[in-house]
Amino acid sequence: MVFSKVQLERYADVMVWAMEEARRGGKFSKYDTVLLRYDAAAAPLAHVVYERLLRARYHAVARVNAPEDFARSFYTLADDKQLDYVAAGEEELQKELNGLISLRAPSDLTALKSVNPSRIARAAVARKSLREILDNNEQGGIFSWTLCNYPTKELAAQAGLSLKEYTAQVVKACFLNDKDPVKKWKEIMAQIADIGAWLSGLKIEKLHIETADMDLEILLGEKRKFISGGGNNIPSFEIFTSPDWRGTRGVYYADLPSYRSGNYVSGVRLEFKEGRAVKATADKGQDFLRKMLSMDRGAAQVGEFSLTDRRFSKIDKFMADTLFDENFGGRHGNCHLAVGASYADTFAGNIRKLDKKNKESLGFNESSLHWDLINTQAKTVHALLKGGKTVLIYEKGCFTH
């Protein structure tokens, strides 16, 4: 067991709180249905979370994820009909869910490396309707989710750390040595929310991001707001928005590596013109990168832009997992850009009126892909306001607010 009993109990407390906190526009009630989905190695934490859910009088549905070699067999051996198959009852379960807690503990990050990405993409498209059910219910305030990581030897090895070192990063990132980590999270999220409200109130037209290897301009778009914290991820220190993809231009560079569908990709450089990545290179994994960007029309367009303040995040190591890497603090904080799907909850109007037609007219990107690419270099971020004024909003790893 990588955590002490006390740390497990604190982690479970944080996860149930995070799921409840993430519910926008409504509160949980007794006998709401919560799905607890977990990898086998995370069973010690899953057991404690399961007990917490039962004590809270939720209907708790526990499911163990199939190991990575099962996924490899599926994507390798299944024919098109099998790739397109959605099991009976899956749609009904999605509709019934009020909450989801995912505990990830991968045993093999490269299991899917040899799989043709187009086969993964086909299966993802077939299950898009299931994701849309949850997205719509989340927008309606009747569903929320959260996820976290449980340290494994595989994660530690791929990050170049010992299991003890990896676990220490998780402990400090999630405040598991604090007597009351939920209280700590509430304090942090209140501070982050204040910054998010400041950004949303600036009436930003464009963002200009500069590092030694990057010069990127992003059009924020109409009716946008910045989202901060909220419990969807643990840890979560980022402040993000989904810009109008059509106004992206310049060069984005990701200096932090990432794993995607079993593939290791590093040194990603994307050149944008008129909103699309027209040139994509990488030091490693370039062919895979280009296949991902051609997955569908929206895969080469921007779905999210995010900034993390180093004052909040204590993560200072590469963790070989996007959840932690996109919340990197270190010396300079981080920004990340996601190619692919946008987040509808960054819409500043009545989200129930944000139908497919309105999303398209406002430049909210649609795709089966959502891939976060992270930059941890020293950077400055300026905001061009609608009145013509330019404001420095981020430097030296911190927001200026």
KOLDORO-441486 format. One record per residue (C-alpha): residue in one letter; residue number from 1; x, y, z. Coordinates in Angstrom, 1 decimal. Layout:
REM KOLDORO-441486
+------+-----+--------+--------+--------+
: code : pos :      X :      Y :      Z :
+------+-----+--------+--------+--------+
:    a : NUM :      X :      Y :      Z :
...
+------+-----+--------+--------+--------+
END
This chain:
REM KOLDORO-441486
+------+-----+--------+--------+--------+
: code : pos :      X :      Y :      Z :
+------+-----+--------+--------+--------+
:    m :   1 :    0.0 :    0.0 :    0.0 :
:    v :   2 :    1.5 :    3.3 :   -1.1 :
:    f :   3 :   -0.5 :    5.5 :    1.3 :
:    s :   4 :   -1.0 :    5.3 :    5.0 :
:    k :   5 :   -4.4 :    4.5 :    6.4 :
:    v :   6 :   -4.9 :    8.1 :    7.4 :
:    q :   7 :   -3.8 :    9.4 :    3.9 :
:    l :   8 :   -6.3 :    6.9 :    2.3 :
:    e :   9 :   -9.1 :    8.2 :    4.4 :
:    r :  10 :   -8.2 :   11.8 :    3.6 :
:    y :  11 :   -8.0 :   11.1 :   -0.1 :
:    a :  12 :  -11.4 :    9.5 :    0.0 :
:    d :  13 :  -12.8 :   12.5 :    1.8 :
:    v :  14 :  -11.4 :   14.8 :   -0.8 :
:    m :  15 :  -12.8 :   12.7 :   -3.7 :
:    v :  16 :  -16.4 :   12.6 :   -2.4 :
:    w :  17 :  -16.2 :   16.3 :   -1.6 :
:    a :  18 :  -14.8 :   17.1 :   -5.1 :
:    m :  19 :  -17.6 :   15.2 :   -6.8 :
:    e :  20 :  -20.2 :   17.1 :   -4.8 :
:    e :  21 :  -18.4 :   20.4 :   -5.3 :
:    a :  22 :  -18.3 :   19.9 :   -9.0 :
:    r :  23 :  -22.1 :   19.8 :   -9.2 :
:    r :  24 :  -23.0 :   23.1 :  -10.8 :
:    g :  25 :  -26.5 :   24.4 :  -10.3 :
:    g :  26 :  -27.7 :   21.7 :   -7.9 :
:    k :  27 :  -26.9 :   19.6 :   -4.8 :
:    f :  28 :  -26.7 :   15.9 :   -4.3 :
:    s :  29 :  -29.6 :   14.2 :   -2.5 :
:    k :  30 :  -29.9 :   10.9 :   -0.7 :
:    y :  31 :  -30.1 :    7.9 :   -3.0 :
:    d :  32 :  -28.6 :    9.7 :   -6.0 :
:    t :  33 :  -26.7 :    7.2 :   -8.2 :
:    v :  34 :  -22.9 :    7.4 :   -8.2 :
:    l :  35 :  -20.6 :    5.3 :  -10.3 :
:    l :  36 :  -17.2 :    4.5 :   -8.8 :
:    r :  37 :  -14.9 :    3.4 :  -11.6 :
:    y :  38 :  -11.4 :    2.3 :  -10.7 :
:    d :  39 :   -8.3 :    0.5 :  -11.9 :
:    a :  40 :   -7.4 :   -2.7 :  -10.0 :
:    a :  41 :   -4.3 :   -1.2 :   -8.3 :
:    a :  42 :   -6.5 :    1.6 :   -6.8 :
:    a :  43 :   -8.6 :   -1.0 :   -4.9 :
:    p :  44 :   -7.4 :    0.2 :   -1.4 :
:    l :  45 :   -8.6 :    3.7 :   -2.1 :
:    a :  46 :  -11.8 :    2.5 :   -3.9 :
:    h :  47 :  -12.8 :    0.5 :   -0.9 :
:    v :  48 :  -12.7 :    3.6 :    1.4 :
:    v :  49 :  -14.4 :    5.8 :   -1.2 :
:    y :  50 :  -17.2 :    3.1 :   -1.6 :
:    e :  51 :  -17.8 :    3.1 :    2.1 :
:    r :  52 :  -18.0 :    6.9 :    2.1 :
:    l :  53 :  -20.6 :    6.9 :   -0.6 :
:    l :  54 :  -22.7 :    4.3 :    1.2 :
:    r :  55 :  -22.6 :    6.3 :    4.4 :
:    a :  56 :  -23.7 :    9.3 :    2.5 :
:    r :  57 :  -26.7 :    7.2 :    1.4 :
:    y :  58 :  -25.9 :    7.3 :   -2.3 :
:    h :  59 :  -26.6 :    4.3 :   -4.5 :
:    a :  60 :  -23.0 :    3.3 :   -5.2 :
:    v :  61 :  -22.2 :    1.3 :   -8.4 :
:    a :  62 :  -18.6 :    0.0 :   -8.4 :
:    r :  63 :  -16.9 :   -1.1 :  -11.6 :
:    v :  64 :  -13.3 :   -2.3 :  -12.1 :
:    n :  65 :  -11.8 :   -1.1 :  -15.3 :
:    a :  66 :  -10.4 :   -3.8 :  -17.6 :
:    p :  67 :   -6.6 :   -3.9 :  -17.6 :
:    e :  68 :   -4.6 :   -2.3 :  -20.4 :
:    d :  69 :   -3.9 :   -5.5 :  -22.2 :
:    f :  70 :   -7.6 :   -6.1 :  -22.6 :
:    a :  71 :   -7.8 :   -2.7 :  -24.4 :
:    r :  72 :   -4.9 :   -3.7 :  -26.6 :
:    s :  73 :   -6.6 :   -7.0 :  -27.6 :
:    f :  74 :   -9.9 :   -5.1 :  -28.3 :
:    y :  75 :   -8.4 :   -2.5 :  -30.6 :
:    t :  76 :   -6.2 :   -5.1 :  -32.3 :
:    l :  77 :   -8.7 :   -7.9 :  -32.8 :
:    a :  78 :  -12.1 :   -6.3 :  -33.1 :
:    d :  79 :  -13.6 :   -5.8 :  -36.5 :
:    d :  80 :  -15.5 :   -2.6 :  -37.4 :
:    k :  81 :  -18.8 :   -3.9 :  -36.1 :
:    q :  82 :  -17.2 :   -4.7 :  -32.8 :
:    l :  83 :  -15.5 :   -1.3 :  -32.6 :
:    d :  84 :  -18.9 :    0.3 :  -33.1 :
:    y :  85 :  -20.7 :   -1.8 :  -30.5 :
:    v :  86 :  -22.2 :   -0.2 :  -27.4 :
:    a :  87 :  -23.4 :   -2.7 :  -24.9 :
:    a :  88 :  -27.1 :   -2.8 :  -24.0 :
:    g :  89 :  -27.8 :   -0.9 :  -20.8 :
:    e :  90 :  -24.9 :    1.5 :  -21.1 :
:    e :  91 :  -27.1 :    4.4 :  -22.3 :
:    e :  92 :  -29.6 :    3.7 :  -19.5 :
:    l :  93 :  -26.9 :    3.8 :  -16.9 :
:    q :  94 :  -25.4 :    7.0 :  -18.2 :
:    k :  95 :  -28.9 :    8.6 :  -18.0 :
:    e :  96 :  -29.3 :    7.4 :  -14.4 :
:    l :  97 :  -26.0 :    8.7 :  -13.1 :
:    n :  98 :  -25.8 :   11.7 :  -10.8 :
:    g :  99 :  -22.1 :   11.4 :  -10.1 :
:    l : 100 :  -18.9 :    9.7 :  -11.2 :
:    i : 101 :  -15.6 :    9.2 :   -9.3 :
:    s : 102 :  -12.8 :    7.7 :  -11.4 :
:    l : 103 :   -9.6 :    6.4 :   -9.7 :
:    r : 104 :   -6.9 :    5.8 :  -12.2 :
:    a : 105 :   -3.9 :    3.5 :  -11.5 :
:    p : 106 :   -2.4 :    2.4 :  -14.8 :
:    s : 107 :   -0.2 :   -0.7 :  -15.0 :
:    d : 108 :    1.1 :   -0.1 :  -18.5 :
:    l : 109 :    1.2 :    3.3 :  -20.2 :
:    t : 110 :    2.5 :    2.0 :  -23.5 :
:    a : 111 :    0.0 :   -0.9 :  -24.0 :
:    l : 112 :   -1.7 :    0.8 :  -26.9 :
:    k : 113 :    1.5 :    1.9 :  -28.7 :
:    s : 114 :    1.2 :   -0.6 :  -31.5 :
:    v : 115 :   -2.5 :    0.0 :  -32.1 :
:    n : 116 :   -3.6 :    2.0 :  -35.1 :
:    p : 117 :   -4.9 :    5.3 :  -33.8 :
:    s : 118 :   -7.8 :    5.3 :  -36.3 :
:    r : 119 :   -9.2 :    2.2 :  -34.6 :
:    i : 120 :   -9.2 :    4.0 :  -31.2 :
:    a : 121 :  -10.8 :    7.0 :  -32.9 :
:    r : 122 :  -13.5 :    4.9 :  -34.4 :
:    a : 123 :  -14.4 :    3.3 :  -31.0 :
:    a : 124 :  -14.4 :    6.8 :  -29.4 :
:    v : 125 :  -16.8 :    8.1 :  -32.1 :
:    a : 126 :  -19.2 :    5.2 :  -31.5 :
:    r : 127 :  -19.3 :    6.1 :  -27.8 :
:    k : 128 :  -19.6 :    9.8 :  -28.3 :
:    s : 129 :  -23.4 :    9.7 :  -27.6 :
:    l : 130 :  -22.7 :    8.3 :  -24.1 :
:    r : 131 :  -20.4 :   11.2 :  -23.4 :
:    e : 132 :  -23.0 :   13.6 :  -24.7 :
:    i : 133 :  -25.6 :   12.3 :  -22.2 :
:    l : 134 :  -23.2 :   13.1 :  -19.3 :
:    d : 135 :  -22.2 :   16.4 :  -20.8 :
:    n : 136 :  -25.9 :   17.4 :  -21.2 :
:    n : 137 :  -26.7 :   16.3 :  -17.7 :
:    e : 138 :  -23.7 :   18.1 :  -16.3 :
:    q : 139 :  -24.8 :   21.3 :  -18.0 :
:    g : 140 :  -28.3 :   20.8 :  -16.6 :
:    g : 141 :  -26.9 :   20.6 :  -13.0 :
:    i : 142 :  -27.9 :   17.0 :  -12.4 :
:    f : 143 :  -24.5 :   15.3 :  -12.9 :
:    s : 144 :  -20.9 :   15.9 :  -11.8 :
:    w : 145 :  -17.7 :   14.0 :  -11.9 :
:    t : 146 :  -14.2 :   13.9 :  -10.6 :
:    l : 147 :  -11.1 :   11.8 :  -11.0 :
:    c : 148 :   -7.7 :   11.3 :   -9.4 :
:    n : 149 :   -4.6 :    9.1 :   -9.6 :
:    y : 150 :   -3.3 :    6.3 :   -7.4 :
:    p : 151 :    0.5 :    5.9 :   -7.7 :
:    t : 152 :    1.8 :    2.8 :   -9.5 :
:    k : 153 :    5.2 :    1.5 :  -10.3 :
:    e : 154 :    4.5 :    2.0 :  -13.9 :
:    l : 155 :    3.6 :    5.7 :  -13.5 :
:    a : 156 :    6.7 :    6.3 :  -11.4 :
:    a : 157 :    9.0 :    4.5 :  -13.8 :
:    q : 158 :    7.7 :    6.4 :  -16.8 :
:    a : 159 :    8.1 :    9.6 :  -14.9 :
:    g : 160 :   11.7 :    8.7 :  -14.0 :
:    l : 161 :   10.9 :    8.6 :  -10.3 :
:    s : 162 :   10.9 :    6.0 :   -7.5 :
:    l : 163 :    7.4 :    5.0 :   -6.3 :
:    k : 164 :    8.2 :    6.8 :   -3.0 :
:    e : 165 :    9.1 :   10.0 :   -4.9 :
:    y : 166 :    6.0 :    9.7 :   -7.1 :
:    t : 167 :    3.7 :    9.2 :   -4.1 :
:    a : 168 :    5.3 :   12.2 :   -2.3 :
:    q : 169 :    4.3 :   14.4 :   -5.3 :
:    v : 170 :    0.7 :   13.1 :   -5.1 :
:    v : 171 :    0.6 :   13.6 :   -1.3 :
:    k : 172 :    1.7 :   17.2 :   -1.4 :
:    a : 173 :   -0.3 :   18.0 :   -4.5 :
:    c : 174 :   -3.5 :   16.8 :   -2.9 :
:    f : 175 :   -2.7 :   18.0 :    0.7 :
:    l : 176 :   -3.0 :   14.5 :    2.1 :
:    n : 177 :   -0.6 :   15.4 :    5.0 :
:    d : 178 :   -2.9 :   18.2 :    6.1 :
:    k : 179 :   -5.2 :   17.4 :    9.0 :
:    d : 180 :   -8.2 :   18.6 :    7.0 :
:    p : 181 :   -7.4 :   18.5 :    3.3 :
:    v : 182 :  -10.9 :   19.3 :    2.3 :
:    k : 183 :  -10.7 :   22.6 :    4.2 :
:    k : 184 :   -7.4 :   23.3 :    2.4 :
:    w : 185 :   -8.9 :   22.6 :   -0.9 :
:    k : 186 :  -11.8 :   25.0 :   -0.2 :
:    e : 187 :   -9.3 :   27.8 :    0.7 :
:    i : 188 :   -7.3 :   27.2 :   -2.5 :
:    m : 189 :  -10.3 :   27.0 :   -4.7 :
:    a : 190 :  -11.7 :   30.3 :   -3.3 :
:    q : 191 :   -8.5 :   32.0 :   -4.2 :
:    i : 192 :   -8.4 :   30.5 :   -7.7 :
:    a : 193 :  -12.1 :   31.4 :   -8.2 :
:    d : 194 :  -11.3 :   35.0 :   -7.4 :
:    i : 195 :   -8.7 :   35.1 :  -10.2 :
:    g : 196 :  -11.1 :   33.4 :  -12.6 :
:    a : 197 :  -13.7 :   36.0 :  -11.8 :
:    w : 198 :  -11.1 :   38.8 :  -12.4 :
:    l : 199 :  -10.2 :   37.3 :  -15.8 :
:    s : 200 :  -13.8 :   36.9 :  -16.8 :
:    g : 201 :  -14.5 :   40.5 :  -15.9 :
:    l : 202 :  -11.7 :   42.0 :  -18.0 :
:    k : 203 :  -13.6 :   41.8 :  -21.3 :
:    i : 204 :  -10.7 :   40.2 :  -23.1 :
:    e : 205 :  -10.6 :   40.1 :  -26.9 :
:    k : 206 :   -7.3 :   38.3 :  -27.4 :
:    l : 207 :   -4.6 :   36.6 :  -25.4 :
:    h : 208 :   -0.9 :   36.8 :  -26.5 :
:    i : 209 :    1.4 :   34.1 :  -25.0 :
:    e : 210 :    5.2 :   34.4 :  -25.4 :
:    t : 211 :    8.0 :   32.1 :  -24.3 :
:    a : 212 :   11.5 :   31.5 :  -25.7 :
:    d : 213 :    9.9 :   29.0 :  -28.1 :
:    m : 214 :    6.4 :   30.2 :  -28.5 :
:    d : 215 :    4.5 :   33.2 :  -29.8 :
:    l : 216 :    0.8 :   32.5 :  -29.9 :
:    e : 217 :   -2.3 :   34.7 :  -30.3 :
:    i : 218 :   -5.7 :   33.3 :  -29.2 :
:    l : 219 :   -9.1 :   34.9 :  -29.9 :
:    l : 220 :  -11.2 :   34.5 :  -26.7 :
:    g : 221 :  -14.5 :   34.9 :  -28.5 :
:    e : 222 :  -17.9 :   36.1 :  -27.5 :
:    k : 223 :  -19.8 :   35.0 :  -24.4 :
:    r : 224 :  -16.8 :   33.3 :  -22.8 :
:    k : 225 :  -15.8 :   32.9 :  -19.2 :
:    f : 226 :  -12.9 :   31.4 :  -17.3 :
:    i : 227 :  -13.4 :   28.3 :  -15.2 :
:    s : 228 :  -11.4 :   27.7 :  -12.1 :
:    g : 229 :  -11.2 :   24.7 :   -9.7 :
:    g : 230 :  -14.7 :   23.3 :   -9.1 :
:    g : 231 :  -13.7 :   19.8 :   -8.1 :
:    n : 232 :  -13.7 :   18.1 :  -11.5 :
:    n : 233 :  -10.1 :   17.0 :  -11.2 :
:    i : 234 :   -8.0 :   16.3 :   -8.1 :
:    p : 235 :   -5.6 :   18.0 :   -8.1 :
:    s : 236 :   -6.9 :   21.1 :  -10.0 :
:    f : 237 :   -5.2 :   24.5 :   -9.9 :
:    e : 238 :   -5.7 :   25.5 :  -13.5 :
:    i : 239 :   -7.9 :   28.4 :  -14.8 :
:    f : 240 :   -9.1 :   27.7 :  -18.3 :
:    t : 241 :  -11.4 :   28.7 :  -21.1 :
:    s : 242 :  -12.5 :   27.4 :  -24.5 :
:    p : 243 :  -11.6 :   30.1 :  -27.0 :
:    d : 244 :  -13.0 :   30.8 :  -30.4 :
:    w : 245 :  -10.9 :   28.3 :  -32.4 :
:    r : 246 :  -11.1 :   30.4 :  -35.5 :
:    g : 247 :   -8.9 :   33.2 :  -34.1 :
:    t : 248 :   -5.8 :   31.1 :  -33.2 :
:    r : 249 :   -2.6 :   32.0 :  -35.0 :
:    g : 250 :    1.2 :   31.7 :  -34.4 :
:    v : 251 :    3.3 :   29.0 :  -32.8 :
:    y : 252 :    2.6 :   26.9 :  -29.7 :
:    y : 253 :    5.3 :   24.8 :  -28.1 :
:    a : 254 :    4.9 :   22.0 :  -25.5 :
:    d : 255 :    8.1 :   21.4 :  -23.6 :
:    l : 256 :    6.6 :   18.8 :  -21.3 :
:    p : 257 :    6.2 :   15.3 :  -22.8 :
:    s : 258 :    2.9 :   13.4 :  -22.7 :
:    y : 259 :    1.5 :    9.9 :  -23.2 :
:    r : 260 :   -1.4 :    9.4 :  -25.5 :
:    s : 261 :   -2.9 :    6.0 :  -26.4 :
:    g : 262 :    0.3 :    4.4 :  -25.3 :
:    n : 263 :    2.5 :    6.7 :  -27.3 :
:    y : 264 :    5.2 :    9.0 :  -25.8 :
:    v : 265 :    5.3 :   12.4 :  -27.5 :
:    s : 266 :    7.7 :   15.2 :  -26.7 :
:    g : 267 :    8.8 :   18.5 :  -28.1 :
:    v : 268 :    5.5 :   19.3 :  -29.9 :
:    r : 269 :    5.5 :   22.4 :  -32.0 :
:    l : 270 :    2.2 :   23.5 :  -33.7 :
:    e : 271 :    1.9 :   26.4 :  -36.2 :
:    f : 272 :   -1.6 :   27.8 :  -36.4 :
:    k : 273 :   -3.1 :   29.8 :  -39.3 :
:    e : 274 :   -6.7 :   30.9 :  -39.4 :
:    g : 275 :   -7.5 :   28.7 :  -36.4 :
:    r : 276 :   -6.0 :   25.4 :  -37.6 :
:    a : 277 :   -2.7 :   23.7 :  -37.0 :
:    v : 278 :   -1.2 :   23.7 :  -40.5 :
:    k : 279 :    2.2 :   22.4 :  -39.4 :
:    a : 280 :    2.9 :   19.9 :  -36.6 :
:    t : 281 :    6.3 :   18.6 :  -35.6 :
:    a : 282 :    7.6 :   16.7 :  -32.5 :
:    d : 283 :   11.0 :   15.6 :  -31.3 :
:    k : 284 :    9.5 :   12.2 :  -30.6 :
:    g : 285 :    6.2 :   10.7 :  -31.7 :
:    q : 286 :    5.7 :   13.0 :  -34.7 :
:    d : 287 :    3.9 :   10.5 :  -36.9 :
:    f : 288 :    1.5 :    9.7 :  -34.0 :
:    l : 289 :    0.9 :   13.4 :  -33.4 :
:    r : 290 :    0.0 :   14.0 :  -37.0 :
:    k : 291 :   -2.4 :   11.0 :  -37.0 :
:    m : 292 :   -4.1 :   12.4 :  -33.9 :
:    l : 293 :   -4.5 :   15.8 :  -35.6 :
:    s : 294 :   -6.2 :   14.2 :  -38.6 :
:    m : 295 :   -8.6 :   12.2 :  -36.5 :
:    d : 296 :  -11.5 :   14.5 :  -37.5 :
:    r : 297 :  -12.0 :   18.0 :  -38.6 :
:    g : 298 :  -11.8 :   19.6 :  -35.2 :
:    a : 299 :   -8.7 :   17.6 :  -34.0 :
:    a : 300 :   -6.3 :   20.2 :  -35.4 :
:    q : 301 :   -8.2 :   23.1 :  -33.8 :
:    v : 302 :   -8.1 :   24.5 :  -30.3 :
:    g : 303 :  -10.6 :   23.4 :  -27.7 :
:    e : 304 :   -9.0 :   24.9 :  -24.5 :
:    f : 305 :   -6.4 :   27.2 :  -23.1 :
:    s : 306 :   -5.3 :   27.1 :  -19.5 :
:    l : 307 :   -2.9 :   28.7 :  -17.0 :
:    t : 308 :   -1.7 :   27.4 :  -13.6 :
:    d : 309 :   -0.2 :   29.6 :  -10.9 :
:    r : 310 :    2.9 :   28.2 :   -9.1 :
:    r : 311 :    1.7 :   29.8 :   -5.8 :
:    f : 312 :   -1.0 :   27.1 :   -5.6 :
:    s : 313 :    0.5 :   24.0 :   -7.2 :
:    k : 314 :    3.4 :   22.3 :   -5.5 :
:    i : 315 :    3.9 :   19.8 :   -8.3 :
:    d : 316 :    7.5 :   20.2 :   -9.6 :
:    k : 317 :    8.2 :   16.9 :  -11.3 :
:    f : 318 :    7.1 :   15.4 :  -14.6 :
:    m : 319 :    4.4 :   12.8 :  -13.6 :
:    a : 320 :    3.8 :   11.0 :  -16.9 :
:    d : 321 :    0.1 :   11.8 :  -16.5 :
:    t : 322 :   -1.8 :   14.7 :  -17.9 :
:    l : 323 :   -3.9 :   15.2 :  -14.7 :
:    f : 324 :   -0.8 :   16.2 :  -12.7 :
:    d : 325 :    1.3 :   17.6 :  -15.6 :
:    e : 326 :   -1.4 :   20.1 :  -16.6 :
:    n : 327 :   -1.3 :   21.3 :  -13.0 :
:    f : 328 :    2.4 :   21.7 :  -12.9 :
:    g : 329 :    3.7 :   24.5 :  -10.7 :
:    g : 330 :    7.5 :   24.3 :  -10.6 :
:    r : 331 :    9.5 :   27.6 :  -11.1 :
:    h : 332 :    7.3 :   29.1 :  -13.9 :
:    g : 333 :    3.9 :   27.6 :  -13.5 :
:    n : 334 :    2.4 :   26.3 :  -16.8 :
:    c : 335 :    0.0 :   26.9 :  -19.6 :
:    h : 336 :   -1.6 :   24.2 :  -21.7 :
:    l : 337 :   -3.4 :   24.2 :  -24.9 :
:    a : 338 :   -5.8 :   21.4 :  -25.8 :
:    v : 339 :   -6.4 :   20.4 :  -29.4 :
:    g : 340 :   -9.8 :   19.0 :  -30.0 :
:    a : 341 :  -13.0 :   19.3 :  -28.1 :
:    s : 342 :  -14.0 :   22.5 :  -26.2 :
:    y : 343 :  -15.8 :   22.8 :  -22.9 :
:    a : 344 :  -19.3 :   24.1 :  -23.0 :
:    d : 345 :  -19.3 :   25.3 :  -19.4 :
:    t : 346 :  -17.0 :   28.1 :  -20.4 :
:    f : 347 :  -20.0 :   29.7 :  -22.2 :
:    a : 348 :  -21.0 :   32.9 :  -20.3 :
:    g : 349 :  -24.7 :   32.7 :  -21.2 :
:    n : 350 :  -27.5 :   30.2 :  -20.4 :
:    i : 351 :  -25.7 :   27.0 :  -21.1 :
:    r : 352 :  -29.0 :   25.2 :  -21.9 :
:    k : 353 :  -29.3 :   27.4 :  -24.9 :
:    l : 354 :  -25.9 :   26.4 :  -26.2 :
:    d : 355 :  -27.1 :   24.0 :  -28.9 :
:    k : 356 :  -24.9 :   22.7 :  -31.7 :
:    k : 357 :  -25.8 :   25.6 :  -34.0 :
:    n : 358 :  -24.9 :   28.2 :  -31.4 :
:    k : 359 :  -21.7 :   26.4 :  -30.6 :
:    e : 360 :  -20.7 :   26.5 :  -34.2 :
:    s : 361 :  -21.5 :   30.2 :  -34.6 :
:    l : 362 :  -19.5 :   31.1 :  -31.5 :
:    g : 363 :  -16.5 :   29.0 :  -32.4 :
:    f : 364 :  -16.7 :   26.3 :  -29.8 :
:    n : 365 :  -14.7 :   23.4 :  -31.3 :
:    e : 366 :  -16.1 :   20.0 :  -31.8 :
:    s : 367 :  -14.0 :   16.8 :  -31.9 :
:    s : 368 :  -13.6 :   13.3 :  -30.5 :
:    l : 369 :  -10.1 :   14.3 :  -29.4 :
:    h : 370 :   -9.1 :   16.4 :  -26.4 :
:    w : 371 :   -5.3 :   16.4 :  -25.9 :
:    d : 372 :   -3.6 :   18.7 :  -23.4 :
:    l : 373 :   -0.2 :   19.9 :  -24.5 :
:    i : 374 :    1.8 :   21.6 :  -21.7 :
:    n : 375 :    4.4 :   24.4 :  -21.6 :
:    t : 376 :    6.3 :   25.0 :  -18.4 :
:    q : 377 :    8.7 :   27.6 :  -19.7 :
:    a : 378 :    9.0 :   31.2 :  -18.3 :
:    k : 379 :    6.2 :   33.1 :  -20.1 :
:    t : 380 :    4.3 :   36.3 :  -20.3 :
:    v : 381 :    0.7 :   36.5 :  -21.1 :
:    h : 382 :   -0.9 :   39.8 :  -22.2 :
:    a : 383 :   -4.6 :   40.4 :  -22.7 :
:    l : 384 :   -5.8 :   42.8 :  -25.4 :
:    l : 385 :   -9.1 :   44.2 :  -24.1 :
:    k : 386 :  -12.1 :   45.1 :  -26.2 :
:    g : 387 :  -11.4 :   48.8 :  -25.6 :
:    g : 388 :   -7.9 :   48.5 :  -27.0 :
:    k : 389 :   -6.0 :   48.5 :  -23.8 :
:    t : 390 :   -3.3 :   45.8 :  -23.2 :
:    v : 391 :   -3.0 :   44.2 :  -19.7 :
:    l : 392 :   -0.2 :   41.9 :  -18.4 :
:    i : 393 :   -2.1 :   39.1 :  -16.7 :
:    y : 394 :    0.6 :   36.5 :  -16.1 :
:    e : 395 :    4.4 :   36.5 :  -15.6 :
:    k : 396 :    7.0 :   34.7 :  -13.5 :
:    g : 397 :    4.6 :   31.8 :  -13.1 :
:    c : 398 :    1.9 :   33.9 :  -11.4 :
:    f : 399 :   -1.2 :   35.8 :  -12.3 :
:    t : 400 :   -0.8 :   39.5 :  -11.7 :
:    h : 401 :   -4.1 :   39.8 :   -9.8 :
+------+-----+--------+--------+--------+
END
